[in-house]
Amino acid sequence: MDIRRWILAVILPPASVTNKEAGTVMLTGLLTLLGWLPGAAFAIFMILQEQRQAKA
């Protein structure tokens, strides 16, 4: 588990998903502009999904 990505997901959500596709980064940025909570929740969801795929 990379603690830096979790911290970025809370502070600056689009920066935590930069290893994903451009659409994911833009969606995270848009959600963050609409409100911090939706952007942070989506970034955390994407990190959890990536970790779940890595275990499988």
N, C-alpha and C positions, 0 to 999 in steps of 0.2 A: 504494500500500500504506500502510495506516494503522498506524504502529508502536504507537500507543496501544492499539489493539484486541489486538495480539499480546501486549503486556505484560499487559493485563488477562486475557487467556486463560491466562496462566501464573500470575498472582497470585490473581485472583478470577474463575474461569471464567464464572459466571452473568452477571457484569457485561459481559462481552464480547459476549454475544449478545442484548442487550436490544432490538435493532432487529428481532428475529424475533418469531414468535408466542408467546403465553403458554405454550403447551405445551412449546416448545423451551427456554424459560428455566427452566421447572419441571423438565424432564428433566435439564438441565445442573446445576441445583441439587441434585437428588436424587443424580445421579452424583457430584457433589462431596462430598456428605455421606457417601456410601459409601466414598469415597477420593478423594484429590486428583487422582491420575493419571487415572482414568476421566473425571472432569469436565473436566480440562484437555485431554485428548485429544479429547473430543467438541467442546469449544469451538473447538479448532484445526481440526478437521474441518469444522465449520460455516463458519468464516471462509474456509477454502480452497474450499469448495463455492460460497460466495457470490462469491468472486473469479473462479472458473471460469465461473459464469453471467454475470458482468458482461462477460467477454471475448467470450462467444459472441453 
